[in-house]
């Protein structure tokens, strides 16, 4: 029985369900025991295009996520806070595309960006979606 959600981006419901399914799969991997819930979310986001049927790019292993301050206020991961303004804007733009047009669209656009931007985008999006995933009981703060 789906719970009524206050999630502000209703158009992401299908993406959130696929992401939840992928997080469950990530949790079953042997390496899951050593990764935090945020890292599991980030890895699920990294493989998201493959969930859509796009097999053209195999994601590299995820780097450990940097701690984030208040992700709801500032989606940028701590390691990107000192990046040039253009880089920060690109990361924020990709997050906005993900929230408005879907994760797959944003992931496709991010492939044209440098790897630093891609990684920071994955971390930022994970930070943005994490509170909603917590509300839905998909992730918890046990790790």
Backbone as JSON Lines, residues from 0, in Angstrom:
{"i":0,"aa":"X","n":[0.83,-1.18,0.0],"ca":[0.0,0.0,0.0],"c":[0.88,1.24,0.0]}
{"i":1,"aa":"X","n":[0.93,1.97,-1.11],"ca":[1.77,3.14,-1.22],"c":[1.28,4.24,-0.28]}
{"i":2,"aa":"X","n":[2.23,4.84,0.4],"ca":[1.91,5.92,1.33],"c":[1.86,7.23,0.55]}
{"i":3,"aa":"X","n":[0.91,8.1,0.9],"ca":[0.82,9.39,0.26],"c":[2.08,10.18,0.6]}
{"i":4,"aa":"X","n":[2.77,10.66,-0.41],"ca":[4.05,11.31,-0.22],"c":[3.94,12.81,-0.44]}
{"i":5,"aa":"X","n":[4.77,13.55,0.27],"ca":[4.83,14.99,0.07],"c":[5.98,15.32,-0.87]}
{"i":6,"aa":"X","n":[6.48,14.34,-1.58],"ca":[7.6,14.52,-2.49],"c":[7.22,15.57,-3.52]}
{"i":7,"aa":"X","n":[8.04,16.62,-3.64],"ca":[7.65,17.75,-4.47],"c":[7.8,17.5,-5.97]}
{"i":8,"aa":"X","n":[8.5,16.47,-6.37],"ca":[8.7,16.18,-7.79],"c":[7.93,14.93,-8.16]}
{"i":9,"aa":"X","n":[6.62,15.07,-8.3],"ca":[5.73,13.93,-8.55],"c":[6.09,13.2,-9.85]}
{"i":10,"aa":"X","n":[6.67,13.93,-10.83],"ca":[7.0,13.3,-12.1],"c":[8.14,12.29,-11.97]}
{"i":11,"aa":"X","n":[8.76,12.21,-10.82],"ca":[9.86,11.27,-10.6],"c":[9.42,9.96,-9.96]}
{"i":12,"aa":"X","n":[8.13,9.77,-9.78],"ca":[7.67,8.57,-9.07],"c":[8.18,7.28,-9.71]}
{"i":13,"aa":"X","n":[8.1,7.17,-11.03],"ca":[8.58,5.95,-11.69],"c":[10.09,5.79,-11.5]}
{"i":14,"aa":"X","n":[10.82,6.9,-11.6],"ca":[12.27,6.85,-11.38],"c":[12.59,6.45,-9.95]}
{"i":15,"aa":"X","n":[11.82,6.96,-8.99],"ca":[12.06,6.63,-7.59],"c":[11.83,5.14,-7.35]}
{"i":16,"aa":"X","n":[10.84,4.56,-8.01],"ca":[10.58,3.14,-7.84],"c":[11.73,2.31,-8.42]}
{"i":17,"aa":"X","n":[12.19,2.69,-9.62],"ca":[13.33,1.96,-10.22],"c":[14.58,2.13,-9.35]}
{"i":18,"aa":"X","n":[14.76,3.32,-8.81],"ca":[15.9,3.57,-7.93],"c":[15.8,2.71,-6.67]}
{"i":19,"aa":"X","n":[14.62,2.61,-6.1],"ca":[14.41,1.78,-4.9],"c":[14.73,0.32,-5.21]}
{"i":20,"aa":"X","n":[14.28,-0.16,-6.37],"ca":[14.57,-1.54,-6.76],"c":[16.08,-1.75,-6.91]}
{"i":21,"aa":"X","n":[16.76,-0.77,-7.51],"ca":[18.21,-0.89,-7.7],"c":[18.95,-0.83,-6.37]}
{"i":22,"aa":"X","n":[18.48,-0.02,-5.45],"ca":[19.11,0.05,-4.12],"c":[19.0,-1.31,-3.44]}
{"i":23,"aa":"X","n":[17.84,-1.94,-3.57],"ca":[17.67,-3.29,-2.99],"c":[18.67,-4.27,-3.61]}
{"i":24,"aa":"X","n":[18.88,-4.16,-4.92],"ca":[19.86,-5.03,-5.59],"c":[21.29,-4.72,-5.12]}
{"i":25,"aa":"X","n":[21.6,-3.43,-4.99],"ca":[22.93,-3.03,-4.52],"c":[23.19,-3.57,-3.12]}
{"i":26,"aa":"X","n":[22.16,-3.59,-2.3],"ca":[22.27,-4.08,-0.93],"c":[22.61,-5.57,-0.9]}
{"i":27,"aa":"X","n":[22.29,-6.32,-1.94],"ca":[22.56,-7.75,-2.0],"c":[23.98,-8.07,-2.45]}
{"i":28,"aa":"X","n":[24.7,-7.09,-2.97],"ca":[26.08,-7.33,-3.43],"c":[26.99,-7.56,-2.23]}
{"i":29,"aa":"X","n":[28.02,-8.38,-2.41],"ca":[28.94,-8.66,-1.29],"c":[29.59,-7.4,-0.73]}
{"i":30,"aa":"X","n":[29.84,-6.4,-1.56],"ca":[30.5,-5.18,-1.09],"c":[29.56,-4.25,-0.33]}
{"i":31,"aa":"X","n":[28.28,-4.56,-0.3],"ca":[27.3,-3.68,0.35],"c":[27.57,-3.52,1.84]}
{"i":32,"aa":"X","n":[28.13,-4.55,2.46],"ca":[28.37,-4.49,3.9],"c":[29.34,-3.38,4.28]}
{"i":33,"aa":"X","n":[30.22,-3.0,3.36],"ca":[31.22,-1.98,3.66],"c":[30.81,-0.6,3.2]}
{"i":34,"aa":"X","n":[29.65,-0.47,2.6],"ca":[29.22,0.82,2.07],"c":[28.08,1.4,2.89]}
{"i":35,"aa":"X","n":[28.08,2.72,2.97],"ca":[27.0,3.41,3.68],"c":[25.75,3.42,2.82]}
{"i":36,"aa":"X","n":[24.64,3.79,3.42],"ca":[23.39,3.89,2.68],"c":[23.51,4.93,1.57]}
{"i":37,"aa":"X","n":[24.17,6.04,1.85],"ca":[24.36,7.08,0.82],"c":[25.17,6.53,-0.35]}
{"i":38,"aa":"X","n":[26.18,5.72,-0.06],"ca":[26.98,5.13,-1.14],"c":[26.13,4.17,-1.97]}
{"i":39,"aa":"X","n":[25.23,3.44,-1.34],"ca":[24.34,2.55,-2.08],"c":[23.42,3.35,-3.0]}
{"i":40,"aa":"X","n":[22.93,4.49,-2.51],"ca":[22.08,5.35,-3.33],"c":[22.87,5.88,-4.51]}
{"i":41,"aa":"X","n":[24.09,6.34,-4.24],"ca":[24.92,6.88,-5.33],"c":[25.18,5.81,-6.39]}
{"i":42,"aa":"X","n":[25.5,4.6,-5.97],"ca":[25.77,3.53,-6.93],"c":[24.51,3.2,-7.73]}
{"i":43,"aa":"X","n":[23.36,3.22,-7.1],"ca":[22.1,2.97,-7.82],"c":[21.86,4.06,-8.86]}
{"i":44,"aa":"X","n":[22.2,5.3,-8.54],"ca":[22.06,6.39,-9.5],"c":[23.03,6.19,-10.66]}
{"i":45,"aa":"X","n":[24.25,5.76,-10.36],"ca":[25.26,5.58,-11.41],"c":[24.83,4.54,-12.45]}
{"i":46,"aa":"X","n":[24.12,3.52,-12.04],"ca":[23.71,2.47,-12.99],"c":[22.31,2.73,-13.54]}
{"i":47,"aa":"X","n":[21.72,3.84,-13.17],"ca":[20.35,4.14,-13.6],"c":[20.15,4.07,-15.11]}
{"i":48,"aa":"X","n":[21.04,4.63,-15.94],"ca":[20.8,4.54,-17.39],"c":[20.71,3.09,-17.87]}
{"i":49,"aa":"X","n":[21.45,2.2,-17.24],"ca":[21.38,0.79,-17.62],"c":[20.03,0.19,-17.27]}
{"i":50,"aa":"X","n":[19.37,0.74,-16.27],"ca":[18.03,0.28,-15.92],"c":[17.03,0.68,-17.0]}
{"i":51,"aa":"X","n":[17.35,1.73,-17.73],"ca":[16.48,2.22,-18.79],"c":[16.72,1.48,-20.1]}
{"i":52,"aa":"X","n":[17.71,0.58,-20.13],"ca":[17.98,-0.17,-21.34],"c":[19.15,0.39,-22.12]}
{"i":53,"aa":"X","n":[19.78,1.44,-21.64],"ca":[20.94,2.01,-22.31],"c":[22.18,1.31,-21.82]}
{"i":54,"aa":"X","n":[22.71,0.42,-22.63],"ca":[23.87,-0.37,-22.23],"c":[25.16,0.17,-22.82]}
{"i":55,"aa":"X","n":[25.17,1.42,-23.29],"ca":[26.32,1.93,-24.01],"c":[27.48,2.34,-23.11]}
{"i":56,"aa":"X","n":[27.27,2.43,-21.82],"ca":[28.36,2.87,-20.94],"c":[28.31,2.06,-19.65]}
{"i":57,"aa":"X","n":[29.41,1.42,-19.33],"ca":[29.49,0.67,-18.08],"c":[30.05,1.6,-17.03]}
{"i":58,"aa":"X","n":[29.33,1.82,-15.94],"ca":[29.81,2.75,-14.93],"c":[31.04,2.22,-14.2]}
{"i":59,"aa":"X","n":[31.94,3.14,-13.89],"ca":[33.11,2.79,-13.1],"c":[32.67,2.61,-11.66]}
{"i":60,"aa":"X","n":[33.46,1.92,-10.85],"ca":[33.09,1.78,-9.45],"c":[32.97,3.15,-8.8]}
{"i":61,"aa":"X","n":[32.01,3.28,-7.93],"ca":[31.76,4.56,-7.28],"c":[32.86,4.87,-6.28]}
{"i":62,"aa":"X","n":[33.26,6.13,-6.27],"ca":[34.2,6.6,-5.26],"c":[33.41,6.8,-3.98]}
{"i":63,"aa":"X","n":[34.05,6.65,-2.83],"ca":[33.31,6.87,-1.59],"c":[32.73,8.28,-1.57]}
{"i":64,"aa":"X","n":[31.52,8.4,-1.12],"ca":[30.87,9.7,-1.05],"c":[31.48,10.53,0.05]}
{"i":65,"aa":"X","n":[31.66,11.8,-0.27],"ca":[32.16,12.72,0.74],"c":[31.01,13.1,1.66]}
{"i":66,"aa":"X","n":[31.31,13.36,2.93],"ca":[30.23,13.78,3.82],"c":[29.61,15.07,3.3]}
{"i":67,"aa":"X","n":[28.33,15.2,3.47],"ca":[27.65,16.4,3.02],"c":[27.09,17.13,4.22]}
{"i":68,"aa":"X","n":[27.08,18.45,4.09],"ca":[26.51,19.23,5.19],"c":[24.99,19.09,5.12]}
{"i":69,"aa":"X","n":[24.26,20.12,4.8],"ca":[22.81,20.02,4.72],"c":[22.41,19.91,3.26]}
{"i":70,"aa":"X","n":[22.19,18.69,2.79],"ca":[21.93,18.43,1.38],"c":[20.66,19.1,0.88]}
{"i":71,"aa":"X","n":[19.68,19.29,1.75],"ca":[18.45,19.91,1.29],"c":[18.65,21.4,1.0]}
{"i":72,"aa":"X","n":[19.58,22.04,1.71],"ca":[19.86,23.45,1.49],"c":[20.84,23.64,0.34]}
{"i":73,"aa":"X","n":[21.91,22.88,0.33],"ca":[22.95,23.0,-0.68],"c":[23.28,21.6,-1.18]}
{"i":74,"aa":"X","n":[22.87,21.27,-2.39],"ca":[23.06,19.92,-2.88],"c":[24.5,19.56,-3.21]}
{"i":75,"aa":"X","n":[25.38,20.55,-3.31],"ca":[26.75,20.25,-3.71],"c":[27.48,19.46,-2.63]}
{"i":76,"aa":"X","n":[28.21,18.42,-3.04],"ca":[29.03,17.71,-2.06],"c":[30.15,18.63,-1.57]}
{"i":77,"aa":"X","n":[30.64,18.37,-0.38],"ca":[31.66,19.23,0.23],"c":[32.88,19.42,-0.67]}
{"i":78,"aa":"X","n":[33.31,18.36,-1.36],"ca":[34.51,18.47,-2.19],"c":[34.31,19.36,-3.42]}
{"i":79,"aa":"X","n":[33.07,19.72,-3.76],"ca":[32.81,20.57,-4.92],"c":[32.56,22.02,-4.52]}
{"i":80,"aa":"X","n":[32.56,22.31,-3.25],"ca":[32.23,23.66,-2.78],"c":[33.27,24.69,-3.23]}
{"i":81,"aa":"X","n":[34.52,24.27,-3.42],"ca":[35.56,25.2,-3.86],"c":[35.8,25.15,-5.36]}
{"i":82,"aa":"X","n":[34.96,24.45,-6.09],"ca":[35.09,24.36,-7.54],"c":[34.72,25.7,-8.17]}
{"i":83,"aa":"X","n":[35.17,25.92,-9.41],"ca":[34.79,27.15,-10.1],"c":[33.26,27.27,-10.22]}
{"i":84,"aa":"X","n":[32.78,28.48,-10.31],"ca":[31.35,28.76,-10.37],"c":[30.7,27.99,-11.52]}
{"i":85,"aa":"X","n":[31.37,27.91,-12.67],"ca":[30.81,27.23,-13.83],"c":[30.56,25.76,-13.53]}
{"i":86,"aa":"X","n":[31.46,25.14,-12.79],"ca":[31.32,23.73,-12.43],"c":[30.14,23.56,-11.48]}
{"i":87,"aa":"X","n":[30.05,24.42,-10.49],"ca":[28.93,24.35,-9.54],"c":[27.6,24.51,-10.26]}
{"i":88,"aa":"X","n":[27.54,25.46,-11.19],"ca":[26.31,25.68,-11.93],"c":[25.94,24.47,-12.79]}
{"i":89,"aa":"X","n":[26.94,23.81,-13.37],"ca":[26.68,22.63,-14.18],"c":[26.12,21.49,-13.32]}
{"i":90,"aa":"X","n":[26.68,21.31,-12.14],"ca":[26.2,20.27,-11.23],"c":[24.76,20.57,-10.82]}
{"i":91,"aa":"X","n":[24.49,21.82,-10.45],"ca":[23.14,22.21,-10.05],"c":[22.16,22.08,-11.21]}
{"i":92,"aa":"X","n":[22.61,22.42,-12.42],"ca":[21.77,22.28,-13.61],"c":[21.4,20.81,-13.83]}
{"i":93,"aa":"X","n":[22.37,19.91,-13.72],"ca":[22.11,18.48,-13.92],"c":[21.13,17.96,-12.86]}
{"i":94,"aa":"X","n":[21.26,18.43,-11.64],"ca":[20.31,18.03,-10.58],"c":[18.91,18.51,-10.93]}
{"i":95,"aa":"X","n":[18.81,19.74,-11.43],"ca":[17.51,20.28,-11.8],"c":[16.9,19.48,-12.95]}
{"i":96,"aa":"X","n":[17.71,19.12,-13.94],"ca":[17.22,18.29,-15.05],"c":[16.71,16.96,-14.52]}
{"i":97,"aa":"X","n":[17.44,16.35,-13.59],"ca":[17.03,15.06,-13.03],"c":[15.68,15.18,-12.33]}
{"i":98,"aa":"X","n":[15.49,16.25,-11.59],"ca":[14.26,16.42,-10.82],"c":[13.08,16.82,-11.69]}
{"i":99,"aa":"X","n":[13.34,17.49,-12.79],"ca":[12.25,17.97,-13.63],"c":[11.96,17.07,-14.83]}
{"i":100,"aa":"X","n":[13.02,16.5,-15.42],"ca":[12.84,15.71,-16.65],"c":[13.11,14.23,-16.46]}
{"i":101,"aa":"X","n":[13.68,13.87,-15.32],"ca":[13.97,12.47,-15.04],"c":[15.45,12.2,-14.91]}
{"i":102,"aa":"X","n":[15.76,11.18,-14.15],"ca":[17.15,10.83,-13.87],"c":[17.87,10.39,-15.15]}
{"i":103,"aa":"X","n":[17.21,9.6,-15.98],"ca":[17.86,9.11,-17.2],"c":[18.26,10.25,-18.13]}
{"i":104,"aa":"X","n":[17.41,11.26,-18.25],"ca":[17.73,12.41,-19.09],"c":[18.95,13.14,-18.55]}
{"i":105,"aa":"X","n":[18.99,13.35,-17.25],"ca":[20.13,14.04,-16.63],"c":[21.4,13.21,-16.76]}
{"i":106,"aa":"X","n":[21.29,11.91,-16.58],"ca":[22.47,11.04,-16.71],"c":[23.02,11.1,-18.14]}
{"i":107,"aa":"X","n":[22.13,11.12,-19.1],"ca":[22.55,11.22,-20.5],"c":[23.27,12.54,-20.75]}
{"i":108,"aa":"X","n":[22.71,13.63,-20.23],"ca":[23.36,14.93,-20.39],"c":[24.7,14.97,-19.66]}
{"i":109,"aa":"X","n":[24.8,14.32,-18.52],"ca":[26.03,14.37,-17.74],"c":[27.19,13.67,-18.43]}
{"i":110,"aa":"X","n":[26.9,12.77,-19.36],"ca":[27.98,12.05,-20.06],"c":[28.87,12.99,-20.85]}
{"i":111,"aa":"X","n":[28.4,14.18,-21.16],"ca":[29.2,15.18,-21.9],"c":[30.08,15.99,-20.95]}
{"i":112,"aa":"X","n":[29.91,15.79,-19.66],"ca":[30.63,16.57,-18.65],"c":[31.9,15.84,-18.23]}
{"i":113,"aa":"X","n":[32.86,16.59,-17.67],"ca":[34.06,15.94,-17.12],"c":[33.68,14.99,-15.98]}
{"i":114,"aa":"X","n":[34.54,14.03,-15.7],"ca":[34.25,13.03,-14.67],"c":[34.04,13.66,-13.29]}
{"i":115,"aa":"X","n":[34.76,14.73,-12.99],"ca":[34.55,15.4,-11.71],"c":[33.1,15.87,-11.58]}
{"i":116,"aa":"X","n":[32.58,16.48,-12.64],"ca":[31.2,16.97,-12.63],"c":[30.23,15.8,-12.52]}
{"i":117,"aa":"X","n":[30.48,14.73,-13.26],"ca":[29.61,13.56,-13.2],"c":[29.56,13.0,-11.78]}
{"i":118,"aa":"X","n":[30.73,12.85,-11.16],"ca":[30.77,12.28,-9.82],"c":[30.09,13.2,-8.81]}
{"i":119,"aa":"X","n":[30.35,14.49,-8.92],"ca":[29.72,15.46,-8.01],"c":[28.21,15.49,-8.24]}
{"i":120,"aa":"X","n":[27.78,15.35,-9.48],"ca":[26.35,15.29,-9.79],"c":[25.71,14.07,-9.13]}
{"i":121,"aa":"X","n":[26.36,12.91,-9.23],"ca":[25.84,11.69,-8.59],"c":[25.7,11.91,-7.09]}
{"i":122,"aa":"X","n":[26.74,12.49,-6.48],"ca":[26.7,12.75,-5.03],"c":[25.6,13.75,-4.68]}
{"i":123,"aa":"X","n":[25.49,14.81,-5.47],"ca":[24.49,15.84,-5.2],"c":[23.08,15.28,-5.34]}
{"i":124,"aa":"X","n":[22.85,14.51,-6.4],"ca":[21.53,13.93,-6.6],"c":[21.21,12.93,-5.5]}
{"i":125,"aa":"X","n":[22.19,12.14,-5.11],"ca":[21.98,11.2,-4.0],"c":[21.59,11.97,-2.74]}
{"i":126,"aa":"X","n":[22.27,13.09,-2.5],"ca":[21.95,13.93,-1.34],"c":[20.56,14.53,-1.41]}
{"i":127,"aa":"X","n":[20.14,14.91,-2.62],"ca":[18.8,15.48,-2.8],"c":[17.71,14.44,-2.59]}
{"i":128,"aa":"X","n":[17.93,13.22,-3.08],"ca":[16.91,12.19,-3.03],"c":[16.92,11.4,-1.71]}
{"i":129,"aa":"X","n":[18.02,11.44,-0.99],"ca":[18.17,10.64,0.22],"c":[17.06,10.88,1.25]}
{"i":130,"aa":"X","n":[16.7,12.13,1.57],"ca":[15.63,12.32,2.56],"c":[14.31,11.67,2.15]}
{"i":131,"aa":"X","n":[13.97,11.74,0.87],"ca":[12.73,11.12,0.41],"c":[12.84,9.6,0.47]}
{"i":132,"aa":"X","n":[14.01,9.06,0.14],"ca":[14.21,7.61,0.23],"c":[14.12,7.15,1.68]}
{"i":133,"aa":"X","n":[14.59,7.99,2.6],"ca":[14.46,7.68,4.04],"c":[12.99,7.65,4.45]}
{"i":134,"aa":"X","n":[12.23,8.66,4.03],"ca":[10.8,8.73,4.37],"c":[10.07,7.48,3.9]}
{"i":135,"aa":"X","n":[10.48,6.98,2.74],"ca":[9.81,5.81,2.16],"c":[10.32,4.5,2.75]}
{"i":136,"aa":"X","n":[11.31,4.57,3.64],"ca":[11.84,3.37,4.28],"c":[12.76,2.56,3.38]}
{"i":137,"aa":"X","n":[13.25,3.16,2.3],"ca":[14.13,2.47,1.37],"c":[15.56,2.47,1.88]}
{"i":138,"aa":"X","n":[15.96,3.55,2.53],"ca":[17.28,3.63,3.16],"c":[17.08,4.03,4.6]}
{"i":139,"aa":"X","n":[18.09,3.75,5.41],"ca":[18.04,4.16,6.81],"c":[19.42,4.62,7.23]}
{"i":140,"aa":"X","n":[19.53,5.13,8.43],"ca":[20.8,5.65,8.92],"c":[21.55,4.65,9.76]}
{"i":141,"aa":"X","n":[21.28,3.36,9.57],"ca":[21.93,2.34,10.38],"c":[23.44,2.28,10.14]}
{"i":142,"aa":"X","n":[23.87,2.64,8.93],"ca":[25.32,2.59,8.6],"c":[25.89,3.97,8.58]}
